[in-house]
Amino acid sequence: MGRMSKNALTDRRPRVRMLLHGAYRGFAGGARDVTLDAATIGEALEGLVRAHPSLAERLRDEHGKLRPHLALFINQDDARLLGWEDAPLHDGDIVHVIPAVSGG
């Protein structure tokens, strides 16, 4: 039985770890990570903002869309390729929240 089926049967959200990188740590009061229960990236971001409200405007624009400079990875996989906000999460996943790096 797959992890998704097991979670559906137990009606429990997966436990995941949100790992904050770069400037996001400063906006979260220096927190490096947050552990929470979430079935998707979108739910995980909502939980992260509940824990650290100052991240809200850093992660989403005035229309509620994720900011384009935000990079999200589930373990080593780019969340944009997995469904972005709808990307499913599983027990033990690590979601990396990374500000974009630019320059030349």
N, C-alpha and C positions, 0 to 999 in steps of 0.2 A: 504494500500500500504506500503511495507517495506521500510526501510531506503535506501537500495541499489537502489531500483527502483526509489525512489524520487530523489536521487543524479544523477542517469543516465538520468532522464527526464530533470533535470535542468542543466545538463552538468557542474556540480560544484563538486569540490573535497571536501570531508569532512574536517571540521576544527577540528584538534586534538592538544593535548598538549603533548610535549615530556618532560618528567621529568627526569633530570639527577641526578644520584646518585654517591656517592663516588668520586673517582679520576676523573671521567668524568667532574665533575664541574670545577675542576682546569684547565683541558685542554680546557674548554669553557670560560675561563676568569672569573670564579666564577659564571657564569649563572646557575640558578637552573632549569629553564625551558624555552622552546621555543614553541610558538604556531605557527602552520603552516597548510597549506592545503595539504592533501595527501590521496590517495585512498588505499595505501598499506604500509606495514612496510618499504619496499624497497624505496618507494618514500619519506616517512617520514625521513629516514636516509639520503637520498640525500639532502633534505631540511635542515636537521640539520648540515650537513657538509658544505653546502653553508653559513649558518649562522656562523659556527665556524669551519673553515678549519683545525685547529689543531687537531680536532677529527678524521680526515680521516684515518690516519695511526693507530689510536687506535681502530677503529671499523673494518677495513678491512685489510687483508694481502696483500702481493705484487701481488697476483693473483686476487685481487678484491673480495675474499671470506670473509664473516663475520668471525671474529676471534672466536675461540672456547670458549674463556673465557667470551664472551659477553652474558649477559642474557637480554632478551627482554620480557616484559609482556605488554599485552593489557588489561588495567584495572587490573584484578587479574589473567588473563589467560596467560599461557606460550605460546609465539608466535611460538615456535617450533612445538607445537601441532596443530596450526591453519594455517600452511602453510609457516611459517618462513618469508622470505622476501615477499612472495606473500600474506601473511595474510591480509585480507581486514580490512579497518578501517572505522569507522562511526563517524558522528558528535558527539563531546563531549568525544570521547575516550581519555584516558590518556595512553601514551606509556612510560613505565618505562625502562630506559636504565641503566643497573646495571652491574658493574664489578663483575666477579666471586669472591667468597670468598673461600679461601682454608686454610688449616693448620691442625694442630692436637694437 
